[in-house]
């Protein structure tokens, strides 16, 4: 059973949940999807997937009073999951939670407690550990090292919106920890990078519960992008302040470096009005992104908050593109140590400018060597689609002590 807030690919967690369903069905594994939304996905039904939908909406789209209460604990989603679990459960059934924070609420974990030894949680982010989901103090613009729900955490206004919003998140997180007994015999908490493990142990999850399965990646380009010939920097993602877009645009202007942005968001109109020299492409289909990256020197990921994986990094690296990334990213140390690119302090303009300058000043031979290293060795950063599926099925087999009959 796959459990997800959404039945359509409207974000990274949902996209990977649906991708896993496609992979399981291709291997003949029966799948039931329990989702928080309306479950309108005819493609999945055509594949033989049973869909049980809660019929809810994202918290931000609900009436305020309903969002405040049902976001903390939704008895209806627990009741739905109880009914479906009682109907489909058996010794070969595995439960895999991909998303819960946008619609379903912490109540689902209480429904899963009876099948804890066959239940996995996929940590696409750190909402299972941190109330604001990022271990980020947005007010101070710094990575947070506090213990979740500890005295310092409770006293700190780290939320993007307000301290009142932080207190609501605290209430939900306290409910989460009541519904999800971290010492229960769960099958596993799946992290997407080994370096994220301390964030969960800090929140009280035992280290023995953690399993690492790196995300699957398809390169942006089928052939190596000749980065050594190119001068343009590329950014792919939401055009938002916390993604470091303002910092990157300013650095490109200071260093005189051409910049292309693929994505959309609140800052798009500002970029287009104030920096017409920056090429803004909006969101593009995957097949188009490869051609837009063909004349690029490097990909830049300047996020303020600690990105747990960021698919675009290995996608670029495996295409032969070096990357410049904020040192808050979990992949930063690995990228730099393996010679796939450089990291920088996104809160220090001098550091960002220096990283851009260092990469742009590489001679053609050195730039080509880095590009070729990215292309030939970059696969270590991620899984392929097939190896990712194999890893998941292997974990399921361990939980059931046999090849799982149903997901």
Order of alpha helices (4+ residues) and beta strands (2+ residues): beta-alpha-beta-alpha-beta-alpha-alpha-beta-alpha-beta-beta-beta-alpha-alpha-beta-alpha-beta-beta-alpha-beta-alpha-beta-alpha-beta-alpha-beta-alpha-beta-alpha-alpha-alpha
